[in-house]
């Protein structure tokens, strides 16, 4: 039992450190650009990278951030054969992205990493959620609105379709934190000064 506890603690630490890797900053530096934190909204996520550096680097950031959540969760499911452990590992990676030790605990908003975690646990639901996100963003022109809609609806859908209490609990945990991390976006939406996404500029790239 002590050995299992130590292994779990080390696994959670490894997942947290993986989640702490600042994908957006690394990609912006490899591209020879300024630190993404000094541009646009100052966020390290895919939306700001896309807006500032182009869609190619934005997609790479999105994939990298999602992978940080997906693979620890996948390891828990495939190697340890435990949904509960998978949820804990995914949750640790998600927290790593939000509060990364490498950036003095000032991280991103967790949308892509949370998506990666839940994609591993509920793939069909998350593919539908991605389509919903894309549709909301296309109509509203606000990435934050798409993120908030999904953050609210995904936990509700998980509660309706999932047979694992740990998955349901994790989905609510992720959803609540994503909404909290979008606090300033909500304020700007209410004030009518939130940043809209400009689709005709997404094709530009500085790579």
C-alpha positions as CSV (number, residue, x, y, z in Angstrom):
1,X,0.0,0.0,0.0
2,X,2.8,2.6,0.8
3,X,4.5,1.7,-2.5
4,X,1.2,2.3,-4.4
5,X,0.7,5.6,-2.6
6,X,4.2,6.7,-3.4
7,X,3.8,5.7,-7.1
8,X,0.5,7.6,-7.3
9,X,2.2,10.7,-5.8
10,X,5.0,10.5,-8.2
11,X,2.6,10.0,-11.1
12,X,0.6,13.0,-10.1
13,X,3.7,15.1,-9.8
14,X,4.9,13.9,-13.3
15,X,1.5,14.8,-14.7
16,X,1.5,18.2,-13.1
17,X,5.0,18.9,-14.4
18,X,3.9,17.8,-17.9
19,X,0.9,20.1,-17.7
20,X,3.2,22.9,-16.6
21,X,5.2,22.9,-19.8
22,X,4.2,26.3,-21.5
23,X,3.6,25.1,-25.0
24,X,2.6,28.6,-26.4
25,X,5.8,30.2,-25.0
26,X,8.0,27.5,-26.4
27,X,6.4,27.6,-29.8
28,X,6.6,31.4,-30.0
29,X,10.3,31.3,-29.1
30,X,11.1,28.6,-31.6
31,X,9.3,30.8,-34.2
32,X,11.6,33.6,-33.3
33,X,8.8,35.8,-32.0
34,X,8.5,37.7,-28.7
35,X,7.3,35.9,-25.6
36,X,3.6,35.5,-26.3
37,X,2.9,36.9,-22.8
38,X,3.9,40.3,-24.1
39,X,1.5,40.2,-27.0
40,X,-2.2,40.5,-27.4
41,X,-4.1,39.3,-24.4
42,X,-1.0,38.1,-22.7
43,X,-2.4,34.6,-22.5
44,X,-0.2,31.6,-23.3
45,X,-3.0,29.6,-25.0
46,X,-3.8,28.8,-28.6
47,X,-6.3,31.6,-29.1
48,X,-3.7,34.3,-28.4
49,X,-1.0,32.5,-30.3
50,X,-3.3,32.3,-33.3
51,X,-4.3,35.9,-33.1
52,X,-0.7,37.1,-32.8
53,X,1.4,34.6,-34.7
54,X,-0.9,32.9,-37.1
55,X,-3.1,29.8,-37.4
56,X,-0.3,27.3,-38.0
57,X,1.4,28.1,-34.7
58,X,-2.0,28.4,-33.0
59,X,-2.9,24.8,-34.1
60,X,0.5,23.5,-32.8
61,X,-0.2,25.2,-29.5
62,X,-3.7,23.7,-29.4
63,X,-2.4,20.2,-30.1
64,X,0.5,20.6,-27.6
65,X,-1.8,21.8,-24.8
66,X,-4.4,19.1,-25.5
67,X,-1.7,16.4,-25.5
68,X,-0.6,17.5,-22.1
69,X,-4.0,16.5,-20.8
70,X,-4.6,13.5,-23.0
71,X,-1.5,11.4,-22.4
72,X,-1.4,11.3,-18.6
73,X,-5.1,10.4,-18.7
74,X,-4.5,7.8,-21.3
75,X,-1.7,6.3,-19.2
76,X,-4.0,5.9,-16.3
77,X,-6.6,4.1,-18.5
78,X,-4.3,1.9,-20.6
79,X,-1.4,1.1,-18.3
80,X,-3.0,1.3,-14.9
81,X,-6.5,0.2,-16.0
82,X,-8.1,2.6,-13.6
83,X,-10.6,5.3,-14.5
84,X,-10.2,6.9,-11.1
85,X,-6.4,7.2,-11.4
86,X,-6.8,8.4,-15.0
87,X,-9.0,11.2,-13.7
88,X,-6.5,12.2,-11.0
89,X,-3.6,12.2,-13.5
90,X,-5.6,14.2,-16.0
91,X,-6.7,16.6,-13.2
92,X,-3.1,17.1,-12.2
93,X,-2.0,17.9,-15.7
94,X,-4.9,20.3,-16.0
95,X,-3.8,22.1,-12.8
96,X,-0.3,22.2,-14.2
97,X,-1.4,24.2,-17.2
98,X,-3.4,26.6,-15.0
99,X,-0.8,27.0,-12.3
100,X,2.6,26.0,-13.9
101,X,5.6,25.9,-11.6
102,X,7.8,27.1,-14.5
103,X,5.8,30.3,-14.9
104,X,5.4,31.2,-11.2
105,X,2.0,29.6,-11.2
106,X,0.6,32.0,-13.8
107,X,-0.7,29.8,-16.6
108,X,-3.4,29.6,-19.2
109,X,-7.2,29.1,-19.1
110,X,-7.2,25.4,-19.4
111,X,-9.6,24.9,-22.4
112,X,-7.3,22.9,-24.6
113,X,-5.8,20.9,-21.8
114,X,-9.1,20.2,-20.2
115,X,-10.4,19.1,-23.7
116,X,-7.5,16.7,-24.0
117,X,-8.3,15.1,-20.6
118,X,-11.9,14.7,-21.3
119,X,-11.3,13.5,-24.9
120,X,-9.5,10.5,-23.5
121,X,-12.4,9.8,-21.1
122,X,-15.4,10.6,-23.2
123,X,-14.2,10.8,-26.8
124,X,-17.6,10.9,-28.6
125,X,-19.0,13.7,-26.3
126,X,-15.8,15.8,-26.7
127,X,-15.9,15.5,-30.5
128,X,-19.5,16.8,-30.4
129,X,-18.4,19.5,-28.0
130,X,-15.6,20.5,-30.3
131,X,-18.1,20.9,-33.1
132,X,-20.3,22.9,-30.8
133,X,-17.4,25.1,-29.8
134,X,-16.5,25.8,-33.5
135,X,-20.1,26.6,-34.3
136,X,-20.5,29.0,-31.4
137,X,-17.2,30.8,-32.2
138,X,-18.2,31.0,-35.9
139,X,-21.5,32.6,-35.1
140,X,-20.5,34.8,-32.2
141,X,-16.9,35.6,-33.3
142,X,-15.8,35.2,-29.6
143,X,-13.5,32.3,-28.6
144,X,-14.4,33.0,-25.0
145,X,-18.1,32.5,-25.6
146,X,-17.4,29.1,-27.3
147,X,-15.2,28.1,-24.3
148,X,-17.8,29.2,-21.7
149,X,-20.7,27.4,-23.4
150,X,-18.7,24.2,-23.5
151,X,-17.5,24.6,-19.9
152,X,-21.1,24.8,-18.8
153,X,-22.6,22.1,-21.0
154,X,-19.9,19.4,-21.0
155,X,-20.3,18.6,-17.2
156,X,-24.0,18.5,-17.6
157,X,-23.7,16.1,-20.5
158,X,-21.1,14.0,-18.6
159,X,-23.5,13.7,-15.7
160,X,-26.2,12.4,-18.0
161,X,-24.2,9.9,-20.0
162,X,-21.1,8.8,-18.0
163,X,-21.3,5.8,-15.7
164,X,-18.1,6.9,-13.8
165,X,-18.6,9.3,-10.8
166,X,-14.9,10.2,-11.1
167,X,-15.4,11.4,-14.7
168,X,-18.4,13.4,-13.8
169,X,-16.6,15.0,-10.8
170,X,-13.6,15.8,-13.0
171,X,-15.8,17.4,-15.7
172,X,-17.4,19.7,-13.2
173,X,-14.0,20.5,-11.7
174,X,-12.6,21.4,-15.1
175,X,-15.7,23.3,-16.1
176,X,-15.8,25.4,-13.0
177,X,-12.1,26.3,-13.2
178,X,-12.4,27.2,-16.9
179,X,-15.3,29.6,-16.1
180,X,-13.3,31.1,-13.2
181,X,-10.3,31.6,-15.5
182,X,-12.5,33.4,-18.0
183,X,-13.6,36.0,-15.3
184,X,-12.0,38.9,-17.2
185,X,-13.5,37.7,-20.5
186,X,-16.9,37.7,-18.9
187,X,-16.4,41.2,-17.7
188,X,-15.3,42.4,-21.2
189,X,-18.3,40.6,-22.8
190,X,-20.7,42.4,-20.4
191,X,-18.9,45.7,-21.2
192,X,-19.0,45.0,-25.0
193,X,-15.2,45.2,-25.3
194,X,-14.2,41.5,-25.6
195,X,-11.7,40.7,-28.4
196,X,-13.4,39.2,-31.5
197,X,-11.7,36.7,-33.7
198,X,-11.1,37.9,-37.2
199,X,-11.4,35.0,-39.6
200,X,-9.9,36.7,-42.6
201,X,-6.7,37.2,-40.6
202,X,-6.4,33.6,-39.4
203,X,-4.6,32.5,-42.6
204,X,-1.6,34.8,-42.0
205,X,1.4,33.2,-40.5
206,X,4.8,34.6,-39.3
207,X,6.6,31.3,-39.6
